[in-house]
Amino acid sequence: MEKWQYTPSEALGLNLVERLRHFPREPEMYVYALRSAAALTLRVWLRFYHRFEIIGRERLPVEESFILVANHGSHLDALCLLAALPLKKLHRAFPVAAKDYFFSNLQGLGFSVILLNAIPFERSSRAGQSLALCRQLLMNPGNILILFPEGTRTRTGELGPFKPGVGALVAGTSIPVVPCLLQGAFQAFPKGSKLPRPRKVKLVIGEPMRFSDLADTREGTHRVAEELFKAVQQIEVVASIERNG
């Protein structure tokens, strides 16, 4: 009989703030309970306050890991993308959030970790380590990464160019990337606003895309970003025609 050996959690002995900052996170039932309760409350709020509508939910992959990418105009964006997922996937969905912005104080930590289950992402010198962590998550079937490839919220409401970081995650792999368009989130809660306004918000989910035919090179990663940008742009064009036609 093999001798049983106990391996303590890496988070053992850390205080609350240190545990919240620690990633990968250890399962904590009180965090799961708070996140689930908050998700239900937020979904009701989105539905009635913002008349939130989801188009194309059936296009989301079922079993495999995948990435959701969307335009970024508001702090509502991640909440809307999370609301499109089944509740059972809630604790395996990870929005990518800037570490210097969302993880710098206790209030931001509570919102980012408990409500969003967000990954702290270094936007400067340690971006490579953050990308490696994202790759590790995607290697585990059933995980979902939520990315906003523009890198920051728009100030005008217009779609900006996508950065190649998403390409570094999927170029040369079969990991599906699902392009999405958020309409109305910028008008409901633009950058600089203190409170969201009661504007209608719609999420349009596109067809999953794979990039196994593109090499994991600088050219390949930029090509991924360009193709995803065009996919979101095309959803925007079609939505505009349908709205005005």
C-alpha positions in Angstrom: 0.0 0.0 0.0 1.4 3.4 -0.9 1.9 5.8 1.9 -0.6 8.6 1.9 0.9 12.1 1.9 -0.9 15.3 2.6 -0.1 18.3 0.5 -1.4 21.5 2.1 -3.0 24.2 0.0 -0.7 27.0 -1.2 -3.1 29.5 0.2 -3.0 28.0 3.7 -2.0 30.6 6.3 -2.6 33.6 4.1 -4.9 36.3 5.3 -8.1 37.3 3.5 -6.5 39.9 1.2 -3.6 37.6 0.3 -6.0 34.7 -0.4 -8.1 36.9 -2.7 -4.9 38.0 -4.6 -3.6 34.4 -4.9 -4.1 32.7 -8.2 -4.9 29.9 -9.1 -7.6 30.2 -6.4 -8.5 27.5 -4.0 -12.2 26.5 -3.9 -13.9 28.4 -1.0 -17.6 27.6 -0.4 -18.4 31.1 0.9 -17.0 32.7 -2.2 -18.9 30.3 -4.4 -22.1 31.0 -2.5 -21.6 34.8 -2.7 -20.7 34.6 -6.4 -23.8 32.5 -7.3 -26.1 34.8 -5.3 -24.6 37.9 -6.9 -24.8 36.4 -10.4 -28.5 35.7 -10.0 -29.1 39.2 -8.7 -27.1 40.8 -11.5 -29.0 38.7 -14.1 -32.3 39.9 -12.8 -31.0 43.5 -12.7 -29.7 43.3 -16.3 -32.9 41.9 -17.5 -35.2 44.5 -16.0 -33.0 47.6 -15.7 -31.2 47.2 -19.1 -33.7 45.0 -20.9 -30.8 42.8 -21.5 -31.1 40.5 -24.6 -28.9 37.7 -25.8 -28.7 36.6 -29.4 -26.9 33.4 -30.4 -26.4 31.7 -27.1 -26.7 28.3 -28.8 -23.4 29.0 -30.6 -21.3 28.7 -27.4 -19.2 25.5 -27.2 -20.5 23.0 -24.7 -17.7 20.8 -23.3 -14.3 22.2 -24.4 -12.5 25.3 -23.1 -13.0 28.4 -25.2 -12.4 32.2 -25.3 -15.1 34.9 -25.5 -13.9 38.1 -27.0 -16.0 41.3 -27.4 -15.8 45.0 -27.9 -15.1 47.0 -24.7 -17.2 50.0 -23.9 -18.2 49.7 -20.2 -17.8 48.0 -16.9 -21.0 46.2 -17.8 -19.3 44.2 -20.5 -17.9 41.4 -18.3 -21.2 41.1 -16.4 -23.1 40.7 -19.7 -20.8 38.0 -21.0 -20.9 36.1 -17.7 -24.7 36.4 -17.8 -24.7 34.5 -21.2 -23.2 31.4 -19.6 -24.9 28.7 -17.7 -24.8 29.1 -14.0 -23.0 25.8 -13.6 -20.1 27.3 -15.6 -19.9 30.4 -13.4 -16.9 29.3 -11.3 -15.0 28.2 -14.4 -15.3 31.4 -16.3 -12.5 33.9 -15.9 -12.7 37.5 -17.2 -9.2 38.9 -17.7 -8.8 42.2 -15.7 -5.9 44.6 -15.4 -4.1 43.9 -12.1 -3.1 47.5 -11.6 -6.7 48.7 -11.8 -8.9 45.9 -10.4 -6.6 44.3 -7.8 -5.0 47.4 -6.1 -7.4 47.8 -3.2 -9.8 45.7 -1.1 -13.0 47.0 -2.8 -11.6 46.2 -6.2 -10.5 42.8 -5.0 -13.9 41.9 -3.7 -15.6 42.9 -6.9 -13.0 41.2 -9.2 -12.6 38.0 -7.3 -15.9 37.3 -5.6 -18.3 38.7 -8.2 -16.3 38.2 -11.4 -13.8 35.4 -10.7 -11.4 37.6 -12.7 -7.7 36.8 -13.5 -5.2 39.5 -12.6 -3.4 40.4 -15.8 -0.1 42.3 -15.9 -0.3 44.9 -18.7 3.4 45.8 -18.6 6.6 43.9 -17.8 5.0 40.6 -16.7 2.5 40.2 -19.5 4.2 37.0 -20.6 3.6 35.4 -17.2 -0.1 36.4 -17.4 -0.4 34.9 -20.9 1.2 31.7 -19.6 -1.4 31.5 -16.8 -4.2 32.0 -19.4 -2.8 29.2 -21.5 -2.7 26.9 -18.5 -6.4 27.6 -17.8 -7.3 26.8 -21.4 -5.5 23.5 -21.3 -8.1 22.3 -18.7 -11.3 21.3 -20.5 -14.4 23.3 -19.6 -12.7 26.6 -18.6 -13.8 29.8 -20.2 -11.6 32.9 -20.7 -13.3 36.3 -21.3 -11.1 38.8 -23.1 -11.5 42.3 -24.4 -8.7 42.6 -27.0 -9.0 46.4 -27.4 -7.2 46.4 -24.0 -9.2 49.3 -22.5 -12.7 50.8 -22.6 -13.5 53.0 -25.6 -14.0 56.7 -24.9 -16.1 57.2 -28.1 -18.2 54.1 -28.5 -16.3 53.1 -31.6 -14.6 49.7 -32.0 -10.8 50.0 -31.7 -8.1 47.7 -33.1 -7.4 44.4 -31.3 -4.1 43.7 -29.6 -2.3 40.5 -30.5 -2.3 39.0 -27.0 -5.4 36.8 -27.9 -3.4 35.6 -30.9 -0.6 34.4 -28.7 -3.1 32.2 -26.9 -4.7 30.5 -29.8 -2.5 30.7 -32.9 -1.6 27.1 -33.9 -4.2 25.6 -31.6 -7.7 24.2 -31.9 -9.1 26.4 -29.1 -12.3 28.0 -30.2 -12.7 31.8 -29.9 -16.2 33.2 -29.9 -16.5 36.8 -31.2 -19.3 38.8 -29.6 -20.8 42.3 -30.0 -22.2 44.3 -27.1 -24.6 47.0 -28.1 -25.8 49.7 -25.7 -23.4 49.0 -22.9 -21.3 52.1 -23.8 -24.5 54.3 -23.7 -25.6 52.6 -20.4 -22.4 53.0 -18.5 -19.6 54.9 -20.4 -16.1 55.5 -19.0 -16.2 58.2 -16.4 -19.9 57.6 -15.3 -20.5 56.9 -11.7 -23.7 55.0 -12.1 -25.3 53.0 -15.0 -28.2 54.5 -16.9 -31.4 52.5 -17.8 -30.4 51.9 -21.4 -31.2 48.7 -23.4 -28.2 46.4 -23.8 -27.9 43.5 -26.3 -25.3 40.8 -26.7 -24.9 39.2 -30.1 -22.8 36.0 -30.1 -21.0 35.0 -33.3 -19.8 31.7 -34.7 -16.8 30.1 -33.0 -13.5 30.6 -34.8 -10.3 28.4 -34.7 -6.8 29.3 -35.8 -4.9 26.0 -36.0 -3.8 26.9 -39.5 -1.9 30.0 -38.3 1.6 29.7 -36.9 2.4 30.9 -33.4 4.6 33.7 -34.7 4.4 37.4 -34.6 2.7 37.5 -37.9 0.3 34.7 -36.9 -0.7 36.3 -33.6 -1.4 39.7 -35.4 -3.4 37.8 -38.0 -5.6 36.3 -35.3 -6.2 39.7 -33.8 -7.1 41.1 -37.2 -9.5 38.3 -38.1 -11.3 38.5 -34.7 -11.6 42.3 -35.1 -13.2 41.8 -38.6 -15.6 39.2 -37.1 -16.8 41.6 -34.4 -17.0 44.4 -37.0 -19.1 42.2 -39.3 -21.5 41.4 -36.5 -21.8 45.1 -35.9 -22.5 45.8 -39.6 -25.2 43.1 -39.8 -26.8 44.3 -36.5 -26.8 47.8 -37.9 -28.5 46.7 -41.1 -31.1 44.7 -39.2 -31.8 47.7 -36.9 -32.2 50.2 -39.7 -33.8 47.9 -42.3 
